[in-house]
Amino acid sequence: MTHYSYLDEISKKTRHSQLNWLFLISLISMVIIALLVIIRRETDFFVAVQKTKTGLSNNERLEIENKILASWAKRDLGLEEREEIEKRVLGIDVNEVEAKTLSAEDKKAIEEKLK
């Protein structure tokens, strides 16, 4: 008889645990969906404000968006920090440096040094 009571108790605990996990997963899913909805609404709101408030043409707006996206990409890739370090270490602006072509004599001299 006690054998059945233990089985019943274990089955109740497992059922309770399953319900807790189901509740937790559903709660996390609802939070993620709510965050996505909020982000979507805010971006739609800012796009609507940008279209109505500013007198920018589509080309100007696209140029601004491309500049913003380019700066975000540079920041994410760490290119801005690299350029600042190169400016400090080398003392030159990386964007202003032009590539120089080597003459045949310079190429031969470099090849001889490498041998």
C-alpha positions in Angstrom: 0.0 0.0 0.0 2.8 2.4 0.8 4.3 1.6 -2.6 1.3 3.2 -4.3 1.4 6.3 -2.1 5.0 6.9 -3.0 4.3 6.5 -6.7 1.3 8.9 -6.4 3.5 11.4 -4.6 6.3 11.2 -7.2 3.8 11.5 -10.0 2.3 14.6 -8.4 5.8 16.2 -7.9 6.7 15.5 -11.5 3.5 16.9 -12.8 4.0 20.0 -10.6 7.6 20.3 -11.9 6.4 20.0 -15.5 3.8 22.7 -15.0 6.4 25.0 -13.5 8.7 24.5 -16.5 5.9 25.0 -18.9 4.9 28.2 -17.1 8.5 29.5 -17.1 9.0 28.8 -20.8 5.7 30.4 -21.7 6.6 33.4 -19.5 10.0 33.8 -21.2 8.3 33.5 -24.6 5.7 36.1 -23.8 8.5 38.5 -22.6 10.4 38.0 -25.8 7.3 38.6 -27.9 6.5 41.7 -25.9 10.0 43.1 -26.4 9.8 42.5 -30.1 6.5 44.3 -30.3 7.8 47.2 -28.3 10.9 47.5 -30.5 8.8 47.3 -33.7 6.4 50.0 -32.5 9.2 52.3 -31.5 11.0 52.0 -34.8 7.8 52.5 -36.7 7.1 55.6 -34.5 10.6 57.0 -35.2 10.3 56.4 -38.9 6.9 58.1 -39.0 8.2 61.1 -37.0 11.2 61.3 -39.3 9.0 61.3 -42.4 6.5 63.9 -41.1 8.7 66.2 -39.1 11.6 66.7 -41.4 11.5 68.2 -44.8 14.2 65.8 -46.1 13.9 64.1 -49.5 14.2 60.4 -49.8 17.7 60.7 -51.2 18.8 62.8 -48.2 17.2 60.5 -45.8 18.9 57.5 -47.4 22.3 59.3 -47.2 21.8 60.0 -43.5 20.7 56.4 -42.8 23.8 55.0 -44.7 26.1 57.3 -42.7 24.6 56.2 -39.5 24.8 52.5 -40.4 28.4 53.0 -41.5 29.3 54.6 -38.2 27.6 51.7 -36.3 29.4 49.1 -38.4 32.8 50.9 -37.8 32.1 51.1 -34.1 31.1 47.4 -34.0 34.2 46.3 -35.9 36.5 48.5 -33.9 37.8 50.4 -36.9 37.4 53.8 -35.2 39.6 52.7 -32.3 42.2 51.3 -34.6 42.3 54.6 -36.5 42.8 56.6 -33.3 45.6 54.3 -32.2 47.3 54.6 -35.5 47.0 58.4 -35.3 48.6 58.4 -31.9 51.3 55.9 -32.7 52.2 56.8 -36.2 51.3 60.5 -36.0 49.5 60.5 -39.3 45.9 60.4 -40.4 45.2 57.0 -41.9 42.5 58.4 -44.2 44.9 61.0 -45.7 47.7 58.5 -46.5 48.0 57.8 -50.2 49.5 54.6 -51.6 52.9 55.1 -53.2 54.1 53.0 -56.1 57.6 51.6 -55.9 60.0 52.0 -58.7 61.8 49.0 -60.1 65.0 49.9 -58.3 63.2 50.1 -55.0 61.6 46.7 -55.6 65.0 45.1 -56.4 66.5 46.7 -53.3 63.7 45.3 -51.1 64.0 41.9 -52.7 67.8 41.8 -52.0 67.3 42.8 -48.4 64.8 40.0 -48.0 67.2 37.3 -49.4 
